[in-house]
Amino acid sequence: MGRGGVRDAVAVQGLFVAFGVAIAAFFPFLTLYLSGRGLSPDEIGLVVAVIATARFVANPVWGHVADTRLGRLTALRLGALGVALTALAMNAVHGVVPLAAMGFVLATWQVATGPNLDAIALAYLGDEGMTGYGRIRAWESLSYAIACLGFGAALERIGVGWSMPIYGAACVGVLAWTATLHRDTPKRLTGHGRLGAVGAVFREAPRFWGFLAATLLVWIGFNAAWNFIALKISDEGGGPLLVGFGLALGGLVEVATMRVSSRLQERWGLRRVFVAGCLAYALGFVLWGLVSDPTAVSVLSVFEGLAFSLLFTTIVVVVGRLLPPTLYSTGNAMAQMVGFGVAPILGAGIGGLVYQGVGPIALYLGAAALALGGAVAAWFALSTKELSEPTAVVAGVQPGAQPEPGLVP
C-alpha cells in the first residue's frame, strides 16, 4: 500500500462512492420492486427473509475465504460480478418462489462486497487512524443520497421494475473501480480448528458474543421497520419519488453525522455512540408508526440516516478494536451476518405478518422496543475501558500507519 498518499485516498474513497450508488438502486426500492412484481406484504416479508437467510449462510464463508484464501479485493470483485449478473436476470422470473430463489443467489454474492469494502478501509487507515473511518464512509452516504433522489425520480417515470437492471449496471461500475486497487495478501491460518477464521474471531475476542447480541436486537427492530417504510409511504399515497426524496434526506444526514463520528467517539467513547444510535432509531420508529402523512413520513427518514451513521461507523471501529488486522473481513462479515442476515429473517419475516395483520403502528412500536433492548445490551457488552472511554482521534492517515501491504498499485 502507499503511505497515505493522494492516490491511495482517491482509490479507497472512490470505491465507497461507487458502492453507495449501487446500494441506492437496491435497498430503498426493494419492497416497491417486489410489490410491483405482484407480491403481497407477507410474501415480500418471505422474500426478504430468504435473502437474509442467504446472508446468514454466506457471510462467515466469504469472511473466512477473504481473510485466509483469496484476499479481500478478489472476494469483493467476485461478489460485484455475481451481483451484477443476478440483478440483470432478476426480471426474467415471476412469482414469489422464483423471486425468492433469485434473491437467495443475489444475497450470496452481495455479502462478498460490503464486509470486504470495510476491511479494506480499516487496513488503509491502520490502528491509529481507524476512528477516521466515518470520514471515508461518508463518501458512500453522499453518493447514496444523490443516487436515491435520482433513481426515485427515474423510477417514477419509467417504472420500479427498472430498479434491478439499474442495480446490476451500478455493480459493474463498482467492479470497474476496483482496477484502481491492488490485491492484498491473505494470511493462511494454521491450527485454527473446524471453524477457521470464524472460530479465531471468538477466541481472540470473547466479548464479541455480547457485541453481536446487542447488534442483533437493534437490527431486528431496524429490519422490521425499514423494510416496510417504502410500503407505508406508498399506502399513504406516496410514490417512488417521495420514497427517494426521504431517503436522500436521510443520506445527507448520514454524510454530516459520519463526518463528525470520529469526534463523537473521541468525546463519548464507542459505547455511548452505539447507545445513542439505538435511541435515535427508537424515536424514529415511534414517529414512523404514529405519523400518517406520506410527506411527513418521508421527511422523518432523517432519523434513519442519523441512527444508521452512528451505529454503522461504531460497529466497524469496534470490530477494528477487538480484532487483529488479519481478521477484519471475518469480523465485519460476522457483524453483518447478524445485522443483515439473522435480523432480517426475524424482523422482515415477522414484520410482514404484523404489518398486514395488525397494522403499521404495532410494527413500529415493537421495532422501537427492540432498539431500546439493543441499547441496554450494548451498554453491558461494550463496558471495557477501551470501548467505553473517549477514543483518541488521528487527524489523518499517517505514513506507515497501514498494517498491510498492497491495496493500491
C-alpha positions in Angstrom: 0.0 0.0 0.0 1.0 3.6 -0.5 1.7 5.6 2.6 -1.2 7.9 2.9 -0.8 9.5 -0.5 -3.5 11.2 -2.5 -3.8 8.3 -5.0 -4.5 6.0 -2.1 -7.2 8.2 -0.7 -8.9 8.6 -4.1 -8.9 4.9 -4.8 -10.4 3.9 -1.4 -12.9 6.8 -1.2 -13.9 6.3 -4.9 -14.8 2.7 -4.1 -17.2 3.9 -1.4 -18.7 6.4 -3.8 -19.3 3.7 -6.4 -20.8 1.3 -3.8 -23.1 4.0 -2.5 -24.6 4.4 -6.0 -25.1 0.6 -6.2 -27.0 0.2 -2.9 -29.2 3.2 -3.7 -30.7 1.2 -6.5 -31.4 -1.8 -4.4 -32.3 -1.3 -0.7 -34.6 1.7 -0.8 -36.8 0.3 -3.6 -36.7 -3.5 -2.9 -40.2 -3.6 -1.3 -41.7 -1.4 -4.0 -40.0 -3.6 -6.7 -41.4 -6.8 -5.2 -44.8 -5.2 -4.7 -44.7 -4.1 -8.4 -44.0 -7.7 -9.3 -47.3 -8.7 -7.7 -46.2 -9.8 -4.2 -48.3 -9.1 -1.1 -46.7 -7.7 2.2 -46.5 -11.2 3.7 -44.9 -12.5 0.5 -42.5 -9.6 0.5 -41.5 -10.4 4.1 -40.9 -14.0 3.0 -38.6 -13.0 0.1 -36.7 -10.6 2.4 -36.3 -13.4 4.9 -35.0 -15.7 2.3 -32.5 -13.0 1.2 -31.5 -12.7 4.8 -31.0 -16.4 5.1 -28.5 -16.3 2.3 -26.6 -13.6 4.1 -26.6 -15.7 7.3 -25.2 -18.7 5.5 -22.7 -16.9 3.1 -21.3 -14.1 5.3 -18.9 -16.3 7.5 -17.9 -18.3 4.5 -16.9 -15.2 2.5 -15.2 -13.7 5.5 -13.0 -16.8 6.0 -12.2 -17.0 2.3 -11.3 -13.4 2.0 -9.1 -13.3 5.1 -7.3 -16.6 4.5 -7.6 -17.7 0.9 -8.5 -15.2 -1.9 -7.8 -11.8 -0.3 -10.4 -9.1 0.2 -10.1 -7.4 -3.1 -10.6 -10.6 -5.1 -13.6 -11.6 -3.0 -15.1 -8.1 -3.5 -14.6 -8.4 -7.3 -16.3 -11.8 -7.4 -19.2 -10.5 -5.3 -19.7 -7.4 -7.5 -19.7 -9.5 -10.7 -22.1 -12.1 -9.3 -24.5 -9.4 -8.1 -24.4 -7.7 -11.5 -25.3 -10.8 -13.4 -28.0 -11.9 -11.0 -29.6 -8.5 -10.7 -29.7 -8.2 -14.5 -31.5 -11.6 -14.7 -34.0 -10.8 -11.9 -36.8 -9.5 -14.1 -36.8 -12.8 -16.1 -38.5 -14.7 -13.2 -42.0 -14.4 -11.9 -43.8 -15.4 -8.7 -42.9 -15.5 -5.1 -40.9 -18.7 -5.1 -38.7 -17.9 -8.2 -38.1 -14.4 -7.0 -37.1 -15.7 -3.5 -34.7 -18.2 -5.2 -33.1 -15.4 -7.3 -33.0 -13.2 -4.2 -31.1 -16.0 -2.3 -28.5 -16.2 -5.1 -28.2 -12.4 -5.2 -27.6 -12.1 -1.5 -25.0 -14.8 -1.6 -22.9 -12.6 -3.9 -23.8 -9.4 -2.0 -22.1 -10.4 1.2 -18.8 -10.6 -0.5 -18.8 -6.9 -1.1 -19.7 -4.8 2.0 -17.6 -6.5 4.6 -14.6 -6.6 2.4 -15.1 -2.9 1.5 -15.0 -2.1 5.2 -12.0 -4.3 5.8 -10.1 -2.6 3.0 -10.9 0.8 4.7 -9.7 -0.4 8.1 -6.5 -1.8 6.6 -5.9 1.5 4.8 -6.5 3.6 7.9 -4.4 1.4 10.3 -4.9 1.0 14.0 -4.1 4.6 14.9 -6.3 6.1 12.2 -9.4 3.8 12.2 -11.6 6.2 14.1 -11.5 8.2 10.9 -13.5 5.5 9.2 -16.6 7.7 9.3 -15.0 10.3 7.1 -14.3 7.7 4.4 -17.7 6.1 4.8 -19.4 9.5 4.4 -18.5 9.4 0.7 -20.7 6.3 0.3 -23.6 8.1 2.1 -23.2 11.2 -0.1 -23.4 9.2 -3.3 -26.2 7.1 -1.8 -28.2 10.2 -1.1 -27.8 11.7 -4.5 -28.5 8.4 -6.2 -31.6 7.8 -4.1 -33.1 11.1 -5.3 -32.1 10.4 -8.9 -33.3 6.8 -9.0 -36.5 7.8 -7.3 -37.3 10.4 -10.0 -36.3 8.0 -12.7 -38.3 5.1 -11.4 -41.3 7.3 -11.0 -41.2 7.9 -14.8 -40.0 4.5 -16.2 -41.4 2.1 -13.5 -40.0 0.5 -10.4 -39.2 -2.7 -12.4 -36.1 -1.0 -13.7 -34.5 -0.9 -10.2 -32.8 -4.3 -10.6 -31.3 -3.6 -14.1 -30.0 -0.3 -12.7 -28.6 -2.1 -9.7 -26.8 -4.5 -11.9 -25.3 -1.8 -14.0 -24.1 0.1 -10.9 -22.4 -3.1 -9.6 -20.5 -3.2 -12.9 -19.3 0.3 -12.0 -18.1 -1.0 -8.6 -16.2 -3.8 -10.4 -14.6 -1.3 -12.8 -13.4 1.0 -10.0 -11.6 -1.9 -8.3 -9.0 -1.7 -11.0 -7.5 1.3 -9.0 -6.7 -1.2 -6.2 -4.1 -3.9 -5.9 -4.8 -7.3 -4.5 -4.0 -7.7 -0.8 -2.2 -10.8 0.5 -4.3 -13.1 2.7 -2.8 -14.8 5.8 -3.4 -18.6 6.0 -4.3 -19.8 9.4 -2.7 -22.8 10.9 -4.3 -24.9 13.7 -7.5 -22.9 13.6 -9.9 -25.8 14.0 -13.0 -26.5 12.1 -14.5 -23.0 12.3 -11.5 -21.4 10.6 -11.3 -17.6 10.8 -14.8 -17.5 12.5 -13.5 -19.5 15.4 -10.4 -17.4 15.6 -12.6 -14.3 16.0 -14.3 -15.6 19.1 -11.1 -16.9 20.6 -9.4 -13.5 20.0 -12.3 -11.6 21.5 -14.8 -13.5 23.7 -16.7 -10.2 24.2 -17.7 -10.4 20.5 -20.6 -12.6 21.6 -22.2 -9.8 23.6 -21.5 -7.3 20.9 -23.3 -9.5 18.4 -26.3 -9.9 20.8 -26.7 -6.1 21.0 -26.3 -5.8 17.3 -28.9 -8.5 16.7 -31.6 -6.7 18.8 -31.3 -3.3 17.2 -31.1 -4.7 13.7 -34.1 -6.8 14.2 -36.0 -3.6 15.0 -34.4 -1.8 12.1 -35.3 -4.5 9.6 -38.9 -4.8 10.9 -39.3 -1.0 10.4 -37.1 -0.3 7.4 -38.3 -3.0 5.0 -41.8 -1.6 5.1 -41.2 2.2 5.3 -41.5 2.5 1.5 -44.7 0.4 1.5 -46.1 2.7 4.3 -45.3 5.8 2.2 -47.0 4.1 -0.8 -50.0 3.0 1.2 -50.5 6.6 2.5 -50.5 7.9 -1.1 -46.8 8.5 -1.9 -44.7 7.0 -4.7 -41.1 6.2 -5.7 -40.1 9.9 -5.9 -41.3 10.6 -2.4 -39.5 7.5 -1.1 -36.3 8.5 -2.9 -36.7 12.1 -1.6 -36.9 10.9 2.1 -34.1 8.5 1.8 -31.9 11.2 0.1 -32.5 13.4 3.1 -31.5 10.5 5.4 -28.4 10.0 3.3 -27.4 13.6 3.6 -27.8 13.4 7.4 -25.6 10.3 7.2 -22.9 12.3 5.5 -22.9 15.0 8.2 -23.1 12.5 11.1 -20.4 10.2 9.7 -18.1 13.2 9.1 -18.3 14.0 12.8 -18.5 10.4 14.1 -14.8 10.4 15.0 -15.3 13.5 17.1 -18.2 11.9 18.9 -16.1 8.8 19.6 -13.4 11.0 20.9 -15.7 12.7 23.3 -18.1 10.0 24.3 -16.4 6.6 23.6 -17.7 3.9 21.3 -20.2 2.5 23.8 -22.1 5.8 24.2 -22.1 6.4 20.5 -23.6 3.0 19.9 -26.3 3.5 22.5 -27.1 7.0 21.1 -27.7 5.3 17.7 -30.1 2.8 19.3 -32.0 5.6 21.0 -32.3 7.6 17.7 -33.7 4.6 16.0 -36.3 4.0 18.7 -37.5 7.6 18.5 -37.7 7.4 14.7 -39.6 4.2 14.7 -42.2 5.6 17.0 -42.7 8.6 14.8 -42.9 6.5 11.6 -45.7 4.5 13.2 -47.7 7.4 14.5 -47.5 9.8 11.6 -49.8 9.1 8.6 -49.0 11.9 6.1 -46.7 10.4 3.4 -44.6 13.5 3.0 -44.0 13.7 6.8 -43.1 10.1 7.0 -40.7 10.6 4.1 -39.0 13.6 5.8 -38.8 11.6 9.1 -36.5 9.2 7.3 -33.7 11.6 8.5 -33.8 9.6 11.8 -32.7 6.5 9.8 -29.7 8.4 8.5 -28.8 9.7 11.9 -29.1 6.4 13.7 -27.5 4.3 10.9 -24.5 6.5 10.7 -23.9 6.4 14.5 -24.3 2.7 14.6 -22.5 1.6 11.5 -19.4 3.6 12.0 -19.2 2.5 15.6 -19.7 -1.2 14.7 -16.9 -1.2 12.1 -14.5 0.6 14.6 -15.5 -1.9 17.4 -14.5 -4.7 15.1 -11.2 -3.0 14.4 -10.6 -2.5 18.1 -11.5 -6.0 19.2 -9.7 -8.0 16.4 -6.3 -8.0 14.7 -6.0 -6.8 11.1 -5.8 -10.4 9.8 -9.5 -11.0 10.9 -11.0 -7.7 9.7 -13.1 -9.3 6.9 -14.3 -12.1 9.1 -15.2 -9.8 12.0 -17.2 -7.4 9.7 -18.8 -10.4 8.0 -19.9 -11.8 11.3 -21.4 -8.4 12.3 -23.2 -8.2 9.0 -24.3 -11.8 9.3 -26.2 -10.9 12.5 -27.3 -7.5 11.4 -28.3 -8.2 7.8 -28.7 -12.0 7.9 -30.3 -13.2 11.1 -32.0 -9.9 11.9 -33.9 -9.6 8.6 -35.1 -13.2 8.9 -36.8 -12.3 12.1 -37.5 -8.6 11.6 -38.7 -8.7 8.0 -40.4 -12.1 8.2 -42.4 -11.3 11.3 -42.7 -7.7 10.3 -44.6 -8.5 7.1 -47.1 -10.6 9.1 -47.6 -7.8 11.7 -47.8 -5.1 9.0 -50.5 -7.0 7.1 -52.4 -8.5 10.1 -52.1 -5.9 12.9 -51.0 -2.7 11.2 -48.0 -0.3 10.9 -48.4 1.2 14.4 -47.9 -2.1 16.2 -45.0 -2.9 13.9 -43.1 0.3 14.6 -43.7 0.4 18.3 -42.4 -3.2 18.5 -39.3 -2.1 16.5 -38.7 0.8 18.9 -38.8 -1.6 21.9 -36.2 -3.8 20.2 -33.9 -0.8 19.6 -34.1 0.1 23.2 -33.2 -3.5 24.1 -30.2 -3.2 21.9 -29.1 -0.1 23.8 -29.3 -1.9 27.1 -27.4 -4.9 25.8 -24.7 -2.7 24.2 -24.2 -0.8 27.5 -23.1 -4.0 29.2 -21.4 -5.7 26.2 -19.1 -2.8 25.4 -18.2 -2.0 29.0 -14.4 -2.2 28.7 -12.1 0.6 29.2 -11.0 0.7 25.5 -14.6 0.8 24.3 -16.2 2.9 27.0 -13.7 5.8 27.4 -13.1 8.6 24.8 -11.0 7.5 21.9 -8.1 9.5 20.6 -8.5 10.6 17.0 -5.8 10.8 14.5 -6.4 13.7 12.1 -5.4 11.8 9.0 -3.7 8.5 8.0 -0.1 8.9 8.9 2.8 7.5 7.0 3.4 3.9 8.0 0.1 3.6 9.8 -1.2 0.9 7.5 -0.6 -2.6 8.8 -0.9 -4.5 5.5 0.9 -4.1 2.1 -0.6 -3.7 -1.3 -4.1 -2.2 -1.5 -3.2 0.4 -4.1 -0.8 -0.2 -7.0 
